[in-house]
Amino acid sequence: MDRFCKISNFLRATRSHVAFVVHDSVVIDLHKDDRRMIPELVEMFGDTKLGKFKVNCSIGKNLGTMREFSW
């Protein structure tokens, strides 16, 4: 929930928003103009109070078409 709050606050100034949280995942409704922020969002999600964790990122138009994304 800590990462959800941080990401949600970060996205307030954008056209994107957190759609929902599932267990240890944050699903973001990302506006196409905000795509450049993906690496920063991944970094933000993985940087926790307990240390830095590896983050997997998937992208798709809906949950059924999401595919792993790497840069």
Secondary structure, DSSP 8 states (H G I E B T S, - for coil): -HHHHHHHHHHTTSS-EEEEEETTEEEEE--GGGGGGHHHHHHHHHEETTEE----EEE-SSGGG-EEE--
